[in-house]
Amino acid sequence: MSRLGTWKPDGFAGRIDRLESLAQIRQLAQRYALAIDSRDIDALVALFVPDVRIGRDASGRAALAAWFRDALSGFRTSIHFVGNHIVDFDGPDDAHGIVYCRDELDYPDQGEWQVGVLQYWDTYRRIEGEWCFSRRKFLRWYIGDALTRPAHGLGMDGEHQLNTTQLPEVFDTWHSYWSQVKPDANPALDEPEGTG
């Protein structure tokens, strides 16, 4: 497997297309952050496939727009700083990836400015020449007031948090590593809540 995924393009034109696709996919994550922070709902939902699923019972960009309007009203100002972005191509029009993000959220009613670190686990699909998110799942290490020292799982049970899974325990490699290095010494080997 290459460091760009299991799919390998044919010929020079295919390799150029993959490079352009990589640039477009990375722009998705950055444009997502900008749209969230500027509350540009139209630009935000346009980053997703037209038939995007929202929960179990809804789909489509209009339903996604309604979901974002509600979710983003829980805090005032936000800052999403996109970091590492790994992309693996599964085919010429399909890919998946992981995006690191540091976020800051302003809760003026509580007098808090929260700072957190998270990952997005994405699935991408190219439709009519444009790459879009087909799925975006977020997982978190922590979030807490800027005056609080960060700690594993900080804020994960807070009333303002979206449902997510705790990092780094969600990685199978995390458990494997600790079971080999210190089999009896790591309490993080227990299955975290919200997974499975």
Secondary structure, DSSP 8 states (H G I E B T S, - for coil): -BTTBS----HHHHHHHHHHHHHHHHHHHHHHHHHHHHT-HHHHHTTB-TT-EETTTEESHHHHHHHHHHHGGGSS-EEEEEEEEEEEEEETTEEEEEEEEEEEEEETTTTEEEEEEEEEEEEEEEETTEEEEEEEEEEEEEEEETTS---TTTTTT-TT----EETTTT-HHHHHHHHHH-TTT-GGGS--TT--
